[in-house]
Amino acid sequence: MLEKINALAELNFYLGTNYIRDEGAIAIGNGLTKLESLESLFFEVGKHNEIGIEGMKGLTIGLKQLNQLKKLKLTICENELG
């Protein structure tokens, strides 16, 4: 079933009150690289996460690999950046 995920065209992803830290954000960034057909991404990082600079760098590495991406909405609320 997971082999079909690379054909996903749209993803709405909400991280709220999950206490995600840098390591989790880096893992999410690595996972984004598998979504080769993704055209639309709505990504919200809500409160009660602790994603710092290294975690954001990990996320952006994944985002930069999304060559088919046409629409991106990235919202980051109440996180300890920096």
N, C-alpha and C positions, 0 to 999 in steps of 0.2 A: 504494500500500500504506500509506503513512504517513497518509493521510486516515482510515483505520480506527482509528488509535491513540486518537482521542478517545472511542471506545466501550469502551476498556479499563476493566474493573471492578476488577481486582486487580493489584498490582505489587509484586514483591519486588526490591529494588534494593540491591546491595552494592557499596560503594566501598572497596576495600582495596588498599593498596600501589599507588596510582595517582598519588600526588603531586599531587592536586587542590589548587588554590589558590583564592583568593577569586573570581577570574574564572571558573573552572570551576564553582564552586558557584552563582554568579549565573546562569550559563548553564543549569544544571540547574533552578534555580528558575523561570527563564523557560519552560523546557520543560514543567515541571509544570502551568503554566497551560493547556496544550493538552489535558490529560487531564480533560475535562469530566464524564465519567461515573465517575471513579475513586471506589470505595467503600472500598477497603482498600489501605493502603500500609505495607509493612515496609521501612524505610530504615535501612541501617547504614553508617556512615562509619567504616571501620577505620583501623588505624595507617598511618603513612607518608603522610598527607595533611596539608596545611598550610592548612586553612580557618580564617580568622580571623573577626573580628566582622562585617566587611562581607560576607563570603561567607555567613555564617549569616543575616544580614539578607536577602540575596538568596534564600536557600532559603525563609525564612519568607514572603516575598512570594508565592512560588509556592504554598506550602502553604495560605495564606489564601484562594487562589482556588479551592480544591477544595471546592466547595459540597456535593457529594454524599458527601464522605468521612465514613465512620462508624467506621472503625477505623484507628488510626495507631500504629505502633511505630517510634520514632526512637531509634537508638543511636549515640552518638558516642564513639569510643575513641581515646585517645592522639593528640589533635590539639592544635595550638597555638592555642587560643582566647584572644583578647585579647592 
